[in-house]
Amino acid sequence: MNFVWKPSKPAACLLAAGAVFSGLALVPATAAGQHAEVTFSKDIAPILQRSCENCHRPRGGAPMALISYQDVRPWARSIRNRTSAREMPPWFIDKNIGVQLFKDDPSLSDEEIAAIAAWVDNGAPQGNPADMPPPLEWPADGWTYGTPDVIVPSPEGTVEAEAADWFGEWGVTPTGIPADRYIKAVEVKEVRLDEGPAPESAANQSGRADLSLFVVHHAVISAEQPKNTLQPLDCGNETSCTANDDQLWLTYELGQNPTIFPDEVGVKLPGDSVLTFNSMHLHSIGREVRARIDVGLTLHPEGYEPRYRQSTGGFSGVNMFDYEFDIPSNDDNVMRDGFHRLEKPTKMLMFEPHLHSSGKRMCVEALYPNNAREMISCADYDHNWVKVYVYEDDVAPLLPAGTLIHVMAWYNNSVTNKNVVDPRNWKGYGNRSIDDMFFSITRTIELTEEEFQAEVAARGGTPLFATSQDQ
């Protein structure tokens, strides 16, 4: 694959001129049967505002807007079908297993899905336009969490129309921030620098099954303070390229939602640092594209001091960065697993499966020192929609020292997986998107025993790890 590099200029600190978007409150939908008629204006528009407009709006990344009745009506049947199948909005947490409360959760309730189905089946009536909720004010520049305080662009590159997947280093960009700051949220988006048809139509013109509609499939991004800021650092693996756990690191993946850090956890952006763009995974989409990715950072106020600092970037015992990783051909249900022991009391802040094109599902289970076991989270996986699941603060799993973490992943290397290019071939470990990996990217904080017991007491009740026949 031919990549043309353009030297980066230092990225200036771009301070947000407008107010930061503060999130949306849930407006309950009218369940089917509660009223004689479900209408767009009164019942459906609030659902779309909460769960769909973040992508389906101008510059939002989706192929069409879903804002006005005129926008939505031609897509009514498709919306019913995709929501009924829980394909949209893309949020793959198993609703019958484990923790269910997450930050920035756009998923629909059963009642909301039933309301959409009833609306469509009754002819998709508009209703009274006066019942419409006030329109949302989205950032004009396409960000979903809000216009960032700092925007750091990657170097630029050109991806050929037809070429093998490529992975490697993509250089560094100075942040332009002179003193240490702490990060509240980070969002990444691909920016096209050329003219041409929209990504979705261009991909369809290729006449083949593409892994994605975008050329940057994923990238490892980290904040560093190298002596020579013009040279990228050597990234040792796919999930982190920093020796300092409390500094920013991120594995950006296609379709990823913003990562919102808990207010009590400090994720540092060091002063006079650069962002390194390592392990870039690039994928052709049927036409030549010149692109970059922009990293948007929303910062805590100056003087903010966190209660905790993030401790680690994953469960190291479950990594499969080796050539013994074997996914047979034409098999739609292959399971691999691994274990990691926690040496200190730990709070698990998020759950993020990291698989590749054959990935199907991941679960994380805790095996406690008293021999009790508890399934923490399970989520299906689509390599085009890789989500970060950040637990709400008061349900983030508390794990005592000695807990054994059991991570399980399932793979579908068959014709039923749209992301698999050729299911006749076995799949092994590799950095290309068409290869496979097995990693649970996990942000945690390590606690003292006193801090851990205080967190447990604040929750109330008796946790499973504190109950056994011996106690």
C-alpha positions in Angstrom: 0.0 0.0 0.0 1.3 3.4 -0.9 1.3 6.0 1.9 2.4 9.6 1.2 3.5 11.3 4.4 2.9 15.0 5.1 5.1 16.5 7.8 3.0 17.6 10.7 3.0 21.1 12.1 2.8 21.5 15.9 -0.9 21.3 16.9 -2.0 24.5 18.6 -4.2 24.3 21.6 -7.7 24.9 20.2 -9.9 26.2 22.9 -13.6 25.6 22.5 -15.4 28.8 21.7 -18.8 27.5 22.6 -20.3 25.6 25.5 -19.5 21.9 25.8 -22.4 19.6 25.1 -23.6 18.3 28.4 -25.4 15.1 27.3 -29.1 14.2 26.9 -31.7 13.3 29.4 -33.8 10.3 28.6 -37.3 11.1 27.5 -39.4 8.0 27.9 -41.2 6.8 24.8 -44.8 5.9 24.7 -45.1 2.2 24.8 -47.3 0.5 22.2 -50.8 0.2 23.5 -50.6 3.0 26.0 -52.2 5.5 23.6 -54.4 4.9 20.6 -51.9 6.4 18.3 -48.1 6.6 18.5 -46.9 9.7 16.5 -43.5 10.9 15.4 -43.7 14.3 17.0 -44.7 13.1 20.5 -43.2 9.6 20.8 -40.6 8.9 18.2 -38.6 12.1 17.9 -37.5 12.0 21.6 -36.1 8.5 21.1 -34.2 9.5 18.0 -32.8 12.6 19.8 -31.4 10.5 22.6 -30.2 7.5 20.7 -29.7 8.3 17.0 -29.0 11.9 16.3 -25.4 11.7 17.6 -24.6 9.9 14.4 -27.6 10.6 12.2 -27.2 14.4 11.7 -25.2 16.7 9.4 -21.5 15.9 9.8 -22.4 13.1 12.3 -20.8 10.2 10.4 -24.0 8.3 9.4 -25.3 8.3 5.8 -28.5 10.1 6.5 -30.0 12.6 9.1 -32.8 11.4 11.3 -34.0 14.8 12.8 -37.2 16.0 11.1 -40.2 14.0 10.1 -39.3 14.6 6.5 -35.8 13.1 7.2 -37.2 10.0 9.0 -40.3 9.0 7.1 -38.5 7.4 4.1 -36.5 5.2 6.5 -39.4 4.2 8.8 -39.5 0.5 7.9 -35.8 0.2 8.0 -35.7 1.8 11.4 -38.3 -0.6 12.7 -36.4 -3.6 11.4 -33.0 -2.5 12.6 -34.2 -1.5 16.1 -36.3 -4.6 16.5 -33.2 -6.7 15.8 -31.1 -4.5 18.2 -28.7 -3.7 15.4 -29.2 0.0 15.9 -28.2 1.9 17.7 -25.0 -0.1 17.9 -24.6 -1.1 21.6 -23.9 -4.8 22.1 -24.0 -5.3 25.9 -26.0 -8.5 26.8 -29.0 -7.2 28.7 -29.5 -10.4 30.6 -26.0 -10.8 32.1 -23.9 -8.8 34.5 -23.7 -5.1 35.1 -26.3 -3.1 33.1 -25.6 0.6 34.0 -23.1 2.4 31.7 -22.2 6.0 30.9 -23.5 7.3 27.6 -25.7 4.3 26.9 -27.8 4.9 23.8 -29.5 1.5 23.7 -33.3 1.3 23.5 -35.7 -0.2 26.1 -38.2 -2.9 25.1 -40.9 -0.2 25.4 -39.1 2.2 23.0 -38.6 -0.6 20.5 -42.3 -1.5 20.7 -43.3 2.1 20.3 -41.2 2.4 17.1 -42.8 -0.8 15.7 -46.3 0.4 16.6 -45.7 3.7 14.9 -44.4 2.1 11.7 -47.2 -0.5 11.6 -49.8 2.2 11.9 -48.5 4.1 8.9 -45.8 6.3 10.6 -48.0 9.3 11.3 -46.4 12.6 12.0 -48.9 13.8 14.6 -49.1 17.4 15.8 -45.8 19.3 15.0 -46.4 21.3 18.2 -45.6 18.1 20.2 -42.0 18.1 18.8 -39.3 18.4 21.5 -37.0 21.4 21.2 -34.2 20.7 18.7 -30.8 19.7 19.9 -27.9 22.0 19.3 -25.0 19.8 18.2 -21.5 21.1 17.6 -21.2 22.3 14.0 -17.8 20.6 13.7 -19.2 17.1 14.0 -18.1 16.1 17.5 -20.6 14.2 19.6 -19.4 14.8 23.2 -19.0 18.5 22.6 -16.4 20.8 20.9 -13.2 19.7 22.6 -10.8 22.0 24.5 -7.9 20.6 22.5 -7.8 19.0 19.0 -4.7 17.2 18.0 -4.5 16.0 14.4 -2.5 13.0 13.3 -0.1 13.2 10.3 -1.8 12.7 7.0 -1.6 9.7 4.7 -3.0 8.4 1.4 -4.6 5.0 1.2 -4.8 3.3 -2.3 -8.1 2.2 -3.7 -7.2 -1.5 -3.7 -4.4 -2.7 -1.5 -3.7 -5.1 1.4 -4.3 -4.0 4.9 -1.5 -2.0 6.3 -0.3 -1.4 9.9 2.6 0.6 11.4 3.7 3.9 12.9 2.1 7.1 11.7 4.2 9.7 13.5 3.7 12.2 16.3 2.0 15.6 16.8 2.8 18.0 19.6 -0.3 18.9 21.8 0.7 22.5 22.3 -0.2 22.3 26.0 2.7 23.7 28.1 1.7 22.3 31.6 0.2 19.1 32.9 -3.6 18.8 32.6 -6.1 16.1 33.3 -8.5 14.7 30.7 -12.2 14.3 31.3 -13.1 12.8 27.9 -11.5 11.9 24.6 -13.1 11.4 21.2 -11.5 10.5 17.9 -12.8 10.9 14.3 -11.5 10.3 10.8 -11.2 13.4 8.6 -11.2 13.1 4.8 -8.9 15.5 3.0 -10.0 14.8 -0.6 -13.1 15.4 -2.6 -15.3 12.6 -3.8 -18.4 10.5 -3.1 -19.5 9.8 0.5 -17.7 6.9 2.1 -20.7 4.6 2.1 -21.3 4.9 -1.6 -17.7 4.6 -2.4 -17.3 1.4 -0.5 -20.3 -0.1 -2.3 -18.7 0.7 -5.7 -15.8 -1.7 -5.0 -18.1 -4.7 -5.5 -16.6 -6.6 -2.5 -17.2 -7.0 1.2 -15.3 -4.3 3.0 -14.5 -4.4 6.6 -15.4 -0.8 7.0 -16.5 2.4 5.3 -13.5 4.2 6.7 -9.8 3.9 6.0 -8.5 4.1 9.6 -9.7 1.0 11.2 -7.9 1.5 14.5 -4.9 3.1 16.1 -3.0 3.2 19.3 -2.7 6.8 20.6 -0.6 7.8 23.6 0.8 10.9 25.2 4.6 11.0 25.6 7.4 13.4 26.4 10.2 12.1 24.2 13.5 13.9 23.9 13.1 14.1 20.2 9.4 15.0 19.5 9.9 14.5 15.7 10.4 10.7 16.0 7.6 8.3 16.9 8.2 5.9 19.8 8.4 2.2 19.4 5.0 0.7 20.4 5.5 -2.7 22.0 2.0 -4.0 21.6 -1.5 -3.1 20.3 -3.0 -1.7 23.5 -0.6 0.7 25.0 2.6 2.6 24.1 3.3 4.4 27.3 5.4 3.4 30.4 3.3 5.7 32.6 -0.1 4.2 33.4 -1.7 7.5 34.5 -1.0 9.2 31.2 -3.3 9.2 28.2 -3.4 6.1 26.1 -6.2 5.0 23.9 -6.9 2.3 21.4 -9.2 4.0 18.9 -11.4 1.7 16.8 -13.9 2.3 14.1 -17.4 3.2 15.4 -16.1 4.0 18.8 -18.0 6.2 21.2 -16.3 8.9 23.2 -14.5 7.6 26.3 -15.7 9.5 29.4 -13.4 9.0 32.4 -14.9 9.0 35.9 -14.4 12.3 37.6 -12.4 10.8 40.4 -9.8 9.2 38.1 -6.9 11.2 36.8 -5.8 10.6 33.2 -2.9 13.0 32.5 -2.0 15.0 29.5 1.7 15.9 30.3 2.9 19.4 29.5 5.0 19.8 26.3 4.0 16.3 25.2 3.2 14.8 21.9 0.5 12.3 20.8 2.0 9.2 19.2 0.0 7.5 16.5 1.2 3.9 16.7 -0.1 0.6 15.3 -2.3 2.4 12.7 -4.5 -0.2 11.0 -5.5 1.1 7.5 -7.9 -0.5 5.1 -8.7 0.2 1.5 -12.4 1.1 0.6 -12.4 1.0 -3.2 -11.1 4.5 -4.0 -8.0 6.4 -3.1 -8.4 8.4 0.1 -6.2 10.9 1.8 -7.1 11.1 5.5 -6.0 11.7 9.1 -7.6 11.3 12.5 -8.3 14.1 14.9 -8.1 13.5 18.7 -10.5 15.7 20.6 -9.6 16.2 24.3 -12.0 17.7 26.9 -10.0 18.8 29.9 -10.8 19.2 33.6 -10.3 22.8 34.9 -6.8 23.9 35.8 -6.0 22.9 39.4 -8.1 19.8 39.3 -6.6 17.0 41.4 -7.9 13.4 41.0 -8.7 11.1 43.9 -7.2 8.1 42.0 -5.0 7.6 39.0 -5.7 4.9 36.4 -3.6 1.8 37.1 -3.3 -0.4 34.1 -4.3 -1.0 30.5 -5.6 -4.5 30.4 -5.6 -8.0 31.9 -2.1 -9.1 30.9 -2.7 -12.8 31.4 -5.3 -13.0 28.7 -3.3 -11.4 25.8 -2.8 -13.5 22.7 0.0 -11.9 20.9 1.5 -15.1 19.6 1.4 -17.4 16.6 -0.4 -20.2 18.4 -3.6 -18.3 18.1 -5.6 -20.5 15.8 -9.2 -19.9 14.4 -10.1 -22.8 12.1 -11.7 -22.1 8.7 -15.5 -22.3 8.2 -16.2 -22.5 12.0 -18.8 -20.1 13.4 -18.3 -20.7 17.1 -14.7 -20.9 18.2 -14.0 -20.0 21.9 -10.6 -18.9 23.4 -10.0 -17.8 27.0 -7.4 -16.6 29.4 -6.9 -15.7 33.0 -5.4 -12.8 35.0 -4.9 -12.6 38.8 -5.3 -9.3 40.6 -2.6 -8.8 43.2 -4.3 -5.7 44.7 -7.9 -4.6 45.4 -9.1 -3.1 42.1 -12.0 -1.1 40.7 -12.8 -2.0 37.1 -13.8 1.2 35.3 -14.8 -0.1 31.8 -15.2 -3.1 29.6 -13.9 -3.0 26.0 -13.5 -6.1 23.9 -10.7 -5.9 21.4 -10.9 -8.6 18.7 -10.6 -8.4 14.9 -12.7 -9.3 12.0 -13.8 -12.8 13.1 -14.7 -11.5 16.6 -18.2 -12.5 17.7 -18.5 -12.0 21.5 -16.6 -11.4 24.7 -17.4 -12.0 28.4 -15.5 -11.1 31.6 -16.0 -13.2 34.7 -14.6 -12.8 38.2 -13.5 -15.9 40.2 -13.3 -14.6 43.8 -10.9 -15.9 46.5 -13.8 -17.5 48.4 -14.6 -19.6 45.3 -17.7 -17.6 44.4 -17.9 -16.6 40.7 -19.7 -13.7 39.0 -20.2 -12.8 35.4 -19.3 -9.1 35.2 -20.2 -8.3 31.5 -20.8 -9.8 28.2 -21.1 -8.1 24.8 -21.4 -9.1 21.2 -18.8 -7.8 18.9 -18.8 -6.2 15.4 -15.4 -5.0 14.1 -17.1 -2.1 12.4 -18.7 -0.9 15.7 -16.2 -1.3 18.5 -17.7 0.2 21.7 -16.2 1.4 25.0 -18.5 0.4 27.9 -17.8 2.7 30.9 -19.6 1.6 34.1 -21.6 4.1 36.0 -19.6 5.1 39.1 -21.7 3.3 41.7 -21.8 -0.1 39.9 -18.2 -0.2 38.6 -17.0 -3.7 39.7 -15.1 -3.9 43.0 -12.6 -6.8 42.9 -10.7 -8.0 46.0 -7.0 -8.9 45.9 -6.6 -12.5 44.7 -9.6 -12.4 42.3 -9.0 -14.4 39.1 -10.3 -12.7 36.0 -11.5 -15.0 33.3 -11.9 -13.5 29.9 -13.7 -15.5 27.2 -14.0 -14.7 23.5 -15.9 -16.3 20.6 -15.1 -16.1 16.9 -17.1 -16.6 13.7 -14.8 -17.5 10.8 -17.6 -18.4 8.4 -19.8 -17.1 5.6 -22.3 -15.8 8.2 -19.8 -13.1 9.4 -19.9 -10.2 7.0 -16.5 -9.0 8.1 -14.6 -12.1 7.1 -13.1 -11.8 3.7 -12.4 -15.5 3.0 -13.7 -18.0 5.5 -11.9 -20.9 3.7 -8.7 -19.7 5.4 -7.7 -20.3 9.0 -7.2 -17.2 11.0 -4.2 -16.5 13.3 -2.8 -13.7 15.4 -1.9 -10.6 13.3 -2.0 -6.8 13.1 -4.1 -6.7 9.9 -7.8 -6.2 10.4 -8.4 -9.5 8.6 -6.3 -11.3 11.1 -7.4 -11.8 14.7 -6.6 -10.8 18.2 -7.8 -11.5 21.8 -7.5 -8.7 24.3 -9.7 -7.2 27.0 -8.8 -3.5 27.1 -9.5 -2.5 30.7 -9.0 0.7 32.6 -8.7 0.0 36.4 -7.6 1.7 39.5 -5.7 -0.1 42.3 -7.0 0.6 45.8 -5.5 0.2 49.3 -7.4 -2.2 51.5 -8.8 0.7 53.4 -10.0 2.4 50.2 -11.5 -0.8 49.0 -13.4 -1.5 52.2 -14.7 2.1 52.2 -16.0 1.6 48.6 -17.7 -1.7 49.5 -19.3 -0.1 52.6 -20.6 2.8 50.5 -22.4 0.5 48.2 -24.4 -1.1 51.0 -25.5 -4.8 51.0 -23.2 -7.8 51.0 -21.1 -8.5 47.9 -20.7 -12.0 46.5 -17.0 -12.1 47.3 -17.8 -11.4 51.0 -20.1 -14.4 51.4 -19.0 -18.0 51.9 -19.6 -20.9 54.2 -16.4 -20.0 56.1 -17.6 -16.4 56.9 
